[in-house]
Amino acid sequence: MKLIKTEEALKRLIAADDWMIDILTTVEKLQLPDSWVCAGFVRSKVWDVLHEKKYRTPLADIDVIYFDKVNALEDYEKQYEQELKKYLPDEPWSVKNQARMHVVNNSEPYQSSIDGIAHFPETPTAIGVRLINEKLEIAAPHGIQYLISGIVAPTPYFQKGSQMHEVYKNRVHNKQWKSLWPKLQIIY
């Protein structure tokens, strides 16, 4: 496996990918509050590199998150998806306001997008990236070590003993990541 050891190396990896920069530049145009592109967008890129894949693994969606308590209706999210489609119509956009997503996880309301990312089920998915004035920023509330090591583990909210652990286990089973990236280590 190729090694990515630091957050700076992760930023260089993303910066060298024209498609990723196009996505990030497009999201930046919307100027959504506290917005990030996250989950599989970052995770799959790193796992593809770790597995030395020549081609990008297709994404089911491009997860764009933001935080806006004032305009928390799902209708706004759909409008933003349509705006993104105007720029890049062939991409599978998925926009979610983290000010309302705590309901999905049956948790206390999130205080920011990074708080929302911290409540994603798996540590390698709980990572976001954004472009602000041509500078990449990484949000990794649980660090990047699991991601860059090819380890799938639950975030604290989804760990064994919590009521959410079954959600984590089912999600990992349903995603079938080891069929795409066989070197992954799955921790239940």
N, C-alpha and C positions, 0 to 999 in steps of 0.2 A: 504494500500500500504506500502511496505517496503521503508525505507528511505535511501538515499545516500545523504550525506550533503556536502561533500567537494571533491575537486579534488583528494586528497589523498585516500579517500574512493573509488572513481571511479577507481583509479589505483589498489587498493587492489582487487576490484571486477574483474578486467581484469586479474590481476596476478594469481588469483585463478582458472581461466578457462584455462585448458590445451589446448583446441582447439584454443582459441584466441592466446595463447602464441606460439603455433605451427605456426599459420598464421604469426604472427609478426616476429618470428625467420626466417621463410622462406623469407619474404620480405626483412629482413635485409641482407640476404645472397647476394642479387643482388647489394647492395651498390648503389642504385639509389640516385642521388642528391636530397636533401630536400624531402625525401619520407615519406609518412604517409599512414596508413590504416584508412579510414574514413567512414562517412555517416552511412549507415545502420549497418555496422559492430559494431559500438559503440552504436548507437541509439537503435537498436533492443535488444541488451543485457540488456541495462538499463531498457527499457520498459518491457522486459520479467521479470526482477527482480521486478520492481514496481508492476507488475500484478501477481506476485508469480506463474509464469508458471513453471511447472516441466520440460518442454522440450524446447529447443531452437527453436525459430521461424525461419524457413528456409529463407535464404537470396537469392534474385534473383541474386546478384553478390557481390563479395568482392571488394570494391573500393580501389584501390591503386593509389595514386597520387604522382607525383614528379615534379621537376622544372628543366628544361634543355633548355635554349635558343638556344644552339648550335645545338642540334639534335632534332628539334621540329617536325619532320615528324611523322605522325600517324603510319607508318611502324615500327618505333622503339617500340611503345607501344605494338603492336601485337607480336613483338619478345620477349618483357619482359613477356607478358602473357604466351607465350610458355615456356619460362624458368621456370616460376612459376609452370606451369603444370608438368614439369619434376619432381619437388619436391612433389607437392600435386596435382595429376592429377584429382581428383574428385571435386575440388573446382571451383566455377564459377568466375574466375579471371576477373577483368576489370581494365586495367591500363590506366591512362590518364596523359599526360604531361600538367601541368597547364600553361606552357609557350605559349600554343596555345588555351587553353579552354576559354579565354575571348571572343573569337568569338561567342561561343554558347550563352553567356549572353549579347552579343552586348555591351560590356563595354571596358574600357581602358585596355591595356595589364596588366596582373598581374605581380607583382614584386617578388612573392615567392609562394610556395605552400600554406602557411597560408593566403596569400592574396586571393588565389583561394578559399580556404575553406570559407573565409569571404563572398564570393559571391555565396555560395550555397543558395538555396531558403529558407530553414527553419532553425531556430535557433537550434533545437535539432539534425539536420543533419550536421550542420556546426561545427563538432568536429572530430579531428583526433587523432590517437595514433600511437606511434612507439616505437620500442625497439632499443636502442643503447647501446651496451656493457652491456647487461642484465639489463638495467635501462629503465623503462617506462617513456615516455614523452607524455604529452597531449597538443594538439593545440586546443584552444577554443577561437577564436577571439571575440565571443559574449558572452563568459562565458558558464558555464554549468547549470545555474539555470533553464532554460526552460527544458532542457533535464531531469534533476533529479526531476523536478516537474511534468513531464508528460504533458507539455504544448507545443503545436505546434503553432509557430508564425513566421511571415516572418522576414528574416534578413533585415537590412536597405535598401539594394538594391531592395528588392521585396515588400516593404511596400506599403500600400494603397496610391494612388496618383502617384505612379511610373508607367511607362509603363510596368514594369515587374510584377505588382501585379496580373494580370490575369494569368500569368504563374504559380505563386504561388498557386492561388485558384484552377486552373485546376489540378495541380499536387497533391494537398492535396485531392481533390475529387477523382482523379483516383487511388491514392494509397489505399484508403479505410482503413486507419489505425485504425479507431474506431471499425471496425469489428474484428480486431485482438487484439486490446488493448482498450477495451471499456471505461476505466477510463480516457483516454486522454481528455484534454481540447483543442479544436481547436479554434484559434483566426484568424478571417478573417480580 
